[in-house]
Amino acid sequence: MDFTAHLDAEGATYLSIEAAAAWATAPPGVTAYWHWWRLYPIRGFSRYLHAIDHRHQVIPQDLLPYQYTRATPYLITDAETITLMHTAGHIERRLPAATYQTLIGLLAVTGLFSGGQPCGGGSFSLVCAAQRLLMER
């Protein structure tokens, strides 16, 4: 349900902080970041409405603060890197095999990673390359 429909269902005449917080935290089982993300556009909307009619309340910035937590990365061990490079060497065509071996080696040596896109997202992902290589074998 969108925010305005939620206000209509509650019979609210004016935007209140309590109604906005109740709507933003309504989906159960989601992260605090998701609640912040739902409330983010409502903050601007509340400022707009308050400028038109002072009976609308302005949603404070510290209500449901931004709390984004990144997923813990999986660090590949030296043995897994060597296995991955060895597996990449078994690709039928020599140029892609050498390219993958070089790329995996460079990523491992420099500590860089690529993208973070899920498999098929258009950019190279070391995990996706490993999955493809192991499936081809």
C-alpha positions as CSV (number, residue, x, y, z in Angstrom):
1,M,0.0,0.0,0.0
2,D,1.4,3.4,-0.9
3,F,1.7,6.1,1.7
4,T,-1.3,8.3,0.6
5,A,-3.5,5.2,0.5
6,H,-2.3,4.4,4.1
7,L,-3.2,7.9,5.2
8,D,-6.7,7.6,3.6
9,A,-7.3,4.2,5.2
10,E,-6.5,5.7,8.6
11,G,-8.7,8.6,7.9
12,A,-5.9,11.1,8.5
13,T,-6.6,14.6,7.4
14,Y,-3.0,15.8,7.9
15,L,0.4,14.1,7.7
16,S,1.7,13.1,11.1
17,I,5.0,11.8,12.3
18,E,3.3,8.8,13.9
19,A,1.5,7.9,10.7
20,A,4.7,8.1,8.6
21,A,6.6,6.0,11.1
22,A,3.9,3.4,11.2
23,W,3.8,3.2,7.4
24,A,7.6,3.0,7.0
25,T,8.0,0.3,9.6
26,A,5.0,-1.8,8.5
27,P,6.7,-4.5,6.5
28,P,7.8,-7.1,9.0
29,G,11.1,-8.9,8.7
30,V,13.1,-6.3,6.8
31,T,16.2,-4.3,7.6
32,A,16.4,-0.9,9.3
33,Y,17.8,0.3,6.0
34,W,14.6,-0.7,4.2
35,H,12.6,1.3,6.8
36,W,14.8,4.3,6.2
37,W,14.5,3.9,2.4
38,R,10.6,3.9,2.7
39,L,10.6,7.0,4.8
40,Y,13.2,8.9,2.8
41,P,10.7,10.3,0.1
42,I,8.1,11.0,2.8
43,R,10.5,13.4,4.5
44,G,10.6,15.6,1.4
45,F,6.8,15.2,0.9
46,S,6.2,16.3,4.5
47,R,8.3,19.5,4.0
48,Y,6.3,20.3,0.9
49,L,3.0,19.8,2.7
50,H,4.1,21.8,5.7
51,A,4.9,24.7,3.4
52,I,1.3,24.6,2.1
53,D,-0.4,24.0,5.4
54,H,1.4,24.2,8.8
55,R,-0.9,21.5,10.3
56,H,1.2,18.9,8.4
57,Q,4.1,17.8,10.5
58,V,7.7,17.7,9.2
59,I,9.3,14.3,9.5
60,P,12.6,14.8,11.4
61,Q,15.8,13.5,9.9
62,D,16.7,11.4,12.9
63,L,13.5,9.4,12.7
64,L,14.6,5.9,11.5
65,P,18.2,7.0,10.7
66,Y,20.2,5.6,7.9
67,Q,21.7,2.2,8.9
68,Y,23.1,0.4,6.0
69,T,25.3,-2.6,6.7
70,R,27.2,-4.4,4.0
71,A,27.3,-8.1,3.7
72,T,30.5,-9.8,4.9
73,P,32.7,-10.5,1.9
74,Y,33.9,-14.1,1.3
75,L,37.7,-14.0,1.2
76,I,39.2,-16.6,-1.1
77,T,42.2,-18.5,0.4
78,D,45.4,-19.1,-1.5
79,A,44.5,-22.7,-2.1
80,E,41.2,-21.7,-3.6
81,T,42.9,-19.1,-5.8
82,I,45.3,-21.7,-7.1
83,T,42.5,-24.2,-7.8
84,L,40.5,-21.6,-9.5
85,M,43.4,-20.6,-11.7
86,H,44.2,-24.2,-12.5
87,T,40.5,-24.8,-13.4
88,A,40.6,-21.7,-15.6
89,G,43.5,-23.2,-17.5
90,H,41.3,-26.1,-18.6
91,I,39.0,-23.9,-20.7
92,E,39.1,-25.3,-24.3
93,R,40.0,-22.0,-26.0
94,R,43.5,-20.9,-25.0
95,L,43.0,-17.1,-25.0
96,P,40.0,-17.1,-22.6
97,A,41.8,-19.6,-20.4
98,A,44.9,-17.4,-20.2
99,T,42.7,-14.3,-19.7
100,Y,40.9,-15.8,-16.8
101,Q,44.1,-17.1,-15.2
102,T,45.7,-13.7,-15.5
103,L,42.6,-11.8,-14.2
104,I,42.2,-14.2,-11.3
105,G,45.9,-13.9,-10.4
106,L,45.8,-10.1,-10.7
107,L,42.7,-9.8,-8.5
108,A,44.3,-12.1,-5.9
109,V,47.7,-10.3,-5.8
110,T,46.3,-6.8,-5.7
111,G,43.4,-7.5,-3.4
112,L,41.0,-5.9,-5.8
113,F,37.6,-7.2,-6.5
114,S,35.2,-6.5,-9.3
115,G,31.8,-5.1,-9.2
116,G,29.7,-7.1,-6.8
117,Q,27.0,-7.6,-9.5
118,P,25.1,-10.9,-9.2
119,C,25.8,-13.5,-11.8
120,G,24.6,-12.4,-15.2
121,G,24.6,-8.7,-14.2
122,G,26.9,-7.7,-17.0
123,S,30.1,-7.2,-15.1
124,F,32.8,-9.7,-14.1
125,S,32.4,-11.3,-10.8
126,L,35.1,-13.6,-9.5
127,V,32.5,-15.9,-7.8
128,C,30.4,-16.1,-11.0
129,A,33.6,-16.9,-13.0
130,A,34.4,-19.7,-10.5
131,Q,30.9,-21.1,-10.8
132,R,31.0,-21.0,-14.6
133,L,34.5,-22.6,-14.7
134,L,33.5,-25.4,-12.2
135,M,30.3,-26.1,-14.1
136,E,32.2,-26.4,-17.4
137,R,34.5,-29.1,-16.0
